[in-house]
Amino acid sequence: MFQKKMPAGGILLAGLAAYAYYKYSKMSPEEKSNLVSDLKDKGQKLYEQYVPEDVRDMLSGKSNMKTNSQFGEGSAYTS
């Protein structure tokens, strides 16, 4: 009666992933390192451009944020 259609997007995505893996496996080691370094550079530029400064500080461990939490470390909360 009812047939479930397999979404074409899933098959297309799997095909693209297989093709990308094939192309990557055929690259020389120099081309692979160039590709990885280029992706890292682009990712770093996006990170610097779009992530707010306070979030970057929090992620890097520079926690200068003042919290108003009444249950944080060193609080005088007792039960």
N, C-alpha and C positions, 0 to 999 in steps of 0.2 A: 503494500500500500504506500507507505511513506518511505521515500528513499532520502538518505542524507547525502547531500552533495559535498564532496570534499572541496574546501575553499581553494580557489586557484592561487590566492596569495601565498598560502603555505608552500605549495609546490614551487611557485616562482621564487620564493625566498630560499628554499632548499637548493634550487638550481643555481641561484646566484652565489650562495655560499660554497657550493662545490666548485664552481668555475673560479671563484676567488682563490680557493685553496690550491687548485690546479696551477693557476698563474703564479702564485707565490712559491709553490714547490719548484717551478721551473726557473726561478730567478737565481742569479749568481749571488754569492755571499755579499759582494759589494753592493749590489742592487737592494738586497734585503736590509742591510744596515742603513743605506740611504733612505729607504722607505720608512724604517722605524724612526730614524732621527728626524725626518721631516714631520711625521705624525706627532712626535713628542714636542717639536717646536710649535706646531699649530695648536696643540692642546695647551701648552704653556701660555701662548698668546691669548687664547680664549679665556683661560683661567684668570689671567691678569686683567683682561678687559671687562669681564662680566661679573666676577665674584667680588662682592664688597670687601673693603679693607678689614672690617672687623671680623668677618667670617674667615678671611685668610689668616688673620692673627690667631683666631681660635683653632684653626686646623693645624697651624704650624707650631702650636704649643705656647704662643705668647699670650697667655691668658691674663690680660690687664682689665678684664671686665669686672665691674662691680655688680654683684648679684644681690637682690633683695630677698633672697630666700630665707625664711625663718627656720628652716630645717637643715641648712648647710653645715659644713664643717665648722666646728668651733662655736656653734650656736649654744645658747643657754636653755635650750628646750629640754624640759623634763616631763615625763609622763606621770 
